[in-house]
Amino acid sequence: MNFLVPRFSRKSFLLFFLIFFVLPGAFSLALCASAAQAASVTLAWDKSQETDVAGYRVYYGTTSGHYTTMISVGSNTFCTITNLEPGRTYYIVATAYDHNRNESAFSQEILYTVPFVDSDGDGMPDDWESRYGIDPFVNDALEDPDGDGVTNIEEYRAGTEPTIYRNNSIPNAPILYLPFNDELVDLCPQLVADEFYDPDIGDFHAESQWQIVREEDETIVFEKTSNTSLTSITIPKLVLDEDITYVWQVRFIDNHGAASEWSQAGMFLTDVNRQDTDGNGIPDHQEVDASVDLDQDGTPDIDQDDIKSVNVEDSTAQIGVSIRDTVTVQSIAAIESENPEDLGKDSDTEGKPESMPFGLLNFKLIVDQPGDEAEVTIFLSDPAPFNAVWYKYDPVNKIWQDYSEYTEFSADRKSVYLTLIDGGFGDADGIENGVIIDPLGLGIPASAVSSGSDGFSSSCFITTANHNLLPKKPIDIWKKMRGIELAMMFLVPLLFLCIRKIANRR
């Protein structure tokens, strides 16, 4: 059977030049993965005049006459080719085939060179830089992130990866020390591995990746990469459940980003939670009584499933978490208050708040699907200070982070609306697994205390722990000024007489 070979139409030829780029920086940080996609091109052709045409195929490659990729488009007379590499020339043809799968000859070949966007003018396309975690808005052509002696621009021209040192040897797989296999541990055990060793002279230990898996269903419950917890790590509160067998492993990562093989797996069994004898997820000594109704709905918090409240550790205040207004959270598995001063000196890093009137709150939420977003409400027994900032605490790297962007206060400042994401910023277990574990709390920034904020613009209600931040009332100012004013009533006339006497003598 003879075919009319598909011919790219003039109209279609114009479509061919309709190029779609994903521009870096055009979207929020949550869509940065799309910024790494290559360009795409849409093309079209004239419909074959044969009556038995069943469909069309498009072939393309980077060498004329040699087509390495085929796309079957059915009866459509247009096609979009995606993931094209900026700066590279592609050669494209089309064919038609009948219902017996007989195929025509190739159409005329057209070529297309994919342009690239280079926002910083360093000779490297934005999408290539974004793909490897290089800033597309900073001229970093001469930098060498993998330390292999080859600059970024040289890596781009050679078609190699700028963040992987190809001649680099990976570190030795770690050996696990503690806990011993099948050892009974508490709910926040310390995991310990041996020291880092790398065959390459000069390489050093940059990070460690820790992983814990629940044995019964092989669910990963904890996975964190840390540049501080290198050979030992203390598992954060609420990650592990009581009386469960867990398997754990670790691998080391060198300064070139090369990871060792995983260690051999270790195993441990968690002890029962002796602080929560009734198993309701709240430490016994932090249980609130029936008089506490933080959400003010007329029902004591202890009689509701959608809110859990606790007495703040070493305080008379109460704080609670409610999931009433969220559709993605199944339950509040656990909640407990912690005194920030009990974290130890290792947590006293830059960014730590000066004081935390409601302590540090740890809670564990079960969401419907891994990666779910949850919006919860934090209820406070007293209004939050106006200069308070909502902080996240990272118990692995022991750092404090401002979480204000994801919070909103009610008008009376007794409610705080939080947006949380499973596996996202601040999730203490570090992975999308259907569980959000959140150590956070309200804190007074050190800058607010040192500046003596008066409370009228951005500061205000002060708890008993922050007397130094109380706003000055007009009567207080008058009391302080009254003595000065009386003294000035005598000093000013006296000074005036002295000046006149001096002037008369002259």
Phi, psi and omega in degrees: 000134178270143180243148165279117184294133178306136180236129178293121183282162178297318178298317180292327181298326175293320178298328181302328181270008176276090188263137181248121177247146170266105187281124178300139178085352180281347182237167177292169182300333182293339180254022184296336179295327179290333180293342182270357180287146179282176181288166175224162182222141177250131178226162181215167182212166178288143178291136177296144181275354177293145183277345185256019181288125180263332182179186184226155174231146176244132179241143175206160178194183183258005176232136180299129178081356180234106188249117187265347184230138178235139176236124175268123186248009180066219183274000179295150176247029175212161183203142174247122177260125184251174176057041175276143184274123179303140179088349182260147178264133180243145179247128192230137174222169177224156175225164173242154177220155181261187184290346176264009178070019171287135188245142179284174172288170179292147170290179173298146182275135171240150180241153181214126176260120184283118176288165176227155178266127180231083188299324184263000176065028182264008177086002180240132182298147179303316184293327178292316179297315181298323181301328183252016176075021178263141184288116181284358181248012177231132179288099183236032182299328185263004178279162185222077187297332180266000174066029182261008179083003180246124184288166179302314183294325177291323177295319180297313181294329181274351182075024179256168182270127186283349184251005180234121179276103188296330181269011183273135175276141179283154178295162174292146176297137181293158172249132182279137179254301185226148356286163177291156179304134178067016179286145175275125185233164175281183187279354175231064186287158172262128177259135185228132175240171181283183185285159180287138172220133180226134181296335183279127178294132178094345177287149181223166184281113182261319183210163172228140177251120183251142182217136177233133182237134174286124188295320189296328180231008177058031176274131176285120181257346182204130174207113183224138171253124188230142173260006177243318177273084189270310180245358175208152181210141173258123184291132183298160178301146172073357178293316184260148176259159182287151173055047179231144175268129180238151175246138182224155177206167181211152171222151183260149181234130182272182185289352175263002182085007179276130182259144176286173169292156176297147174294165170296147185288141172251169183218141175213162180240130180278144178283171176287155179274102184281351179269352181229077188289335180268358174067026181266006177087007180235130176305139185305318185284354179252004179297134176274160179266181186291350180278348184273121179222073187296328179275358174053045178257006179088355179243130179305141182301327182291347180260010182239148178268339185266008174215140173230129182237152180223157169282129180296132182302131178058039181205168176261000182278166174232153178214144183218161178240129180241139177245017185301323187260016177245146182255356184258349184261127179279318184197162170262105186286324183199156177205140174203151179262148181223138176283120182304333180290344179274359181287340181095166185292338181297335182274353184279071184249176179302135179100351180291134180294155180293321178208158181225093187297339178246017177067191176260129183255128175248128174216158185232120181248141173256119182255167185295311185228148174305135180087001182297148171266139180232138175245114183241164178243130174261125178256139182242146179285338178227154178301143178287141175303143182293335179264012179282146179239141179276124184248144167260144175242128177263103184286347178276306180270356175057052179230155179253138182226138179290126182246019186301328184298336185251019182232156175211131181267148172285169182299322181272000177060024175256001176227143178231127180261121184247141172251124183234153179227129177298122182082358182268197183305121175092348179293115191293339179274350170074012186210151174282102183219016181083007182228131175248123178241120194233103170269115182203174179178165177280133180224150174268115181300146178300327180295325180291323180288315184290332181277352179066040181308135186273350173095352184273327181268310182225006179231168177182272181294128184243133178278172181297342181277356186226053182299329184293349181260005182298134179292148180275125177277156180304321181295326179292319179296320180297320180298322182285329184277340189299316181294322180294320182296319179297320180294320181294332179298329179269324186287323184294311178299321180297318179295324180294319179295320179299318181295321180293320179297318180296319182293321180295324181294329179285000000 
